[in-house]
Amino acid sequence: MKSIVVTEFVKDLSLLHVTTHPSPTPPLAVNCVTIAIKSAALNYVDILYSRGQHQNNTSLVKPPFTLGLEFSGVVTSSPPFCPWPPGTAVFGESLGSFSTHLVLPFGPELFSSLHKVPPGWTWGQAASIPATMTVAYGALVLRGELKEGETVLVHGAAGGLGVMAVQIALAKGAGRVYATARGARKGEVVKGLERLREEYKGRVKVFDTAKEGKWWETILQETGGKGVDVVFDGVGMVDQSLKSLAHRGRVLVVGFAGRDAGSMEAVKMNRVLLKQAVLIGYRYGESSRRYPGEKEQIWRELWPLIEEGKIRPVVYDEVYKGLESVPRALKDLEERKVWGKAVVTVDNDQDMPKVKAARL
Ligand SMILES: NC(=O)c1ccc[n+]([C@@H]2O[C@H](COP(=O)([O-])OP(=O)(O)OC[C@H]3O[C@@H](n4cnc5c(N)ncnc54)[C@H](OP(=O)(O)O)[C@@H]3O)[C@@H](O)[C@H]2O)c1
C-alpha cells in the first residue's frame, strides 16, 4: 500500500511524499473494517497538521502519522454481521486518508464515522463531506442554535466549511445569508448555491472583500440597522464582524484560515460588551471525543437534508490524480485557488461497484 506519512513536520509542503508499505493482511480484518480508498478530500487542517501548527499536534497527532482526514472507498474486509460487508461503497472521516488503504477498528464510534455512499454520488462527492458538512452543521445548529428567519454572515464562504455553512443556513430557514469571498469565481460559486432550490433564490448576498471595503455598513443598511444574528467565522474576522452583529448576536469562532500561526486576531472587547455579543468556540473533533452523541445527532439531522437535496457536495473542478498530487493540491489550497472541496483520486478506477449503495 501507498501513503503520505508525516515522519517529521515540514515547512515546505512539497517535502511531503508518497511511501510504500506492506498492505493490510487478513488477520487485521477480524475486528477491523479495511477500505480500499478511491478518493480523499483535502482540508485546511491537513496543511496545519503537516507543519505541526494544529492544536492536536501537541497531543493527538504526532509524527509519524498518515495525513488526510476524509475518504471514500470500497470495503475489502469487515467482521461478520457488520453493516458494511465487503464490496460496500462507503465514505467517512479518519486520520490517514491519504493512503491506498485504511484499517478502522470496528466499534460503536465507527457507526457515526463511516457511512454508505448515497446512490448516484461520485467517489469525489462522497469524500468531500464527512469532516466538513458536519463541522458547519455542528457549529451553526448545535452550538449556534440557528433559528428560522435569522440572518447569518459566513466568512470564507467559498471554502470547504463555507460552502456548507451557507447551504446549511439556507436549509435551516435563514432569512438572509451574507457571505464573504474574494474574487469573482468564488463569488459565483457562493451565489450559485441559491440555484440548488427555488426557495433559496435571492437569499444570498456575497461581498468580495478584496474589493468592497466596508461591507458591514451594507449589512447594517440592509437589516435596518439591526445587523446579523449569527456569524460563522473560519477565517479570523471576529472584530470586523462585531460591527455588523445584532445586539446579543452570536459569533461562531470555527477557524483562523486568514491568520498566520502565532498571530491570532485581537478583538476589541468593548465591542463585545456594547453589543452583548456571544462568542462561541466550536471544535468538532474535540466535541466528538467529549460528547460522542453530538456526532450521531449531527448525522441524524443531516441525512434528511441531504436526501431532500437541500445540501449538496461542492467539489472543486481541478482533478488531482494520485496521492503524488497531494502536495500540489495542498499548495493550491493554501494559495486560495481552491473553492469548495479539492479531491484527490487515489484510485484511477472511479467506477462505482455494482452493489446497491444506500444510506445506513
Ligand atoms: N473548529 C473546527 O472544528 C474546524 C474543523 C475544520 C476546519 N477548521 C478550520 O476552519 C478554517 C477553514 O477551514 P476550511 O477547510 O474551510 O478551509 P478552506 O477550504 O481553505 O477555506 C478557507 C477560506 O478562508 C479564506 N481565507 C482568507 N484568508 C486566507 C488565507 N490567508 N489562507 C487561506 N484561506 C484564507 C479563503 O477564502 P477567500 O479566498 O475567499 O478569502 C478560503 O476559501 C481553517 O482554519 C480550519 O483549520 C475548524
The ligand as a Gaussian input file, in Angstrom:
#p B3LYP/6-31G(d) Opt

LIG

0 1
 N      -13.414000      24.186000      14.504000
 C      -13.368000      23.054000      13.846000
 O      -13.819000      22.007000      14.306000
 C      -12.738000      23.049000      12.487000
 C      -12.874000      21.952000      11.630000
 C      -12.317000      22.023000      10.347000
 C      -11.616000      23.151000       9.966000
 N      -11.448000      24.172000      10.850000
 C      -10.727000      25.392000      10.484000
 O      -11.596000      26.224000       9.743000
 C      -10.853000      27.016000       8.839000
 C      -11.436000      26.867000       7.451000
 O      -11.234000      25.531000       7.028000
 P      -11.628000      25.083000       5.541000
 O      -11.330000      23.638000       5.449000
 O      -12.974000      25.591000       5.201000
 O      -10.529000      25.906000       4.698000
 P      -10.548000      26.317000       3.162000
 O      -11.349000      25.367000       2.370000
 O       -9.137000      26.532000       2.800000
 O      -11.322000      27.712000       3.169000
 C      -10.835000      28.786000       3.905000
 C      -11.283000      30.084000       3.275000
 O      -10.696000      31.123000       4.056000
 C      -10.392000      32.233000       3.243000
 N       -9.081000      32.784000       3.570000
 C       -8.849000      34.039000       3.961000
 N       -7.568000      34.244000       4.189000
 C       -6.940000      33.102000       3.903000
 C       -5.591000      32.707000       3.941000
 N       -4.606000      33.539000       4.303000
 N       -5.285000      31.448000       3.593000
 C       -6.245000      30.588000       3.241000
 N       -7.567000      30.914000       3.201000
 C       -7.904000      32.160000       3.530000
 C      -10.410000      31.733000       1.795000
 O      -11.447000      32.431000       1.163000
 P      -11.157000      33.681000       0.233000
 O      -10.091000      33.260000      -0.713000
 O      -12.470000      33.906000      -0.393000
 O      -10.730000      34.763000       1.160000
 C      -10.753000      30.261000       1.848000
 O      -11.743000      29.926000       0.905000
 C       -9.396000      26.571000       8.981000
 O       -8.734000      27.454000       9.856000
 C       -9.504000      25.203000       9.611000
 O       -8.361000      24.875000      10.363000
 C      -12.009000      24.138000      12.087000

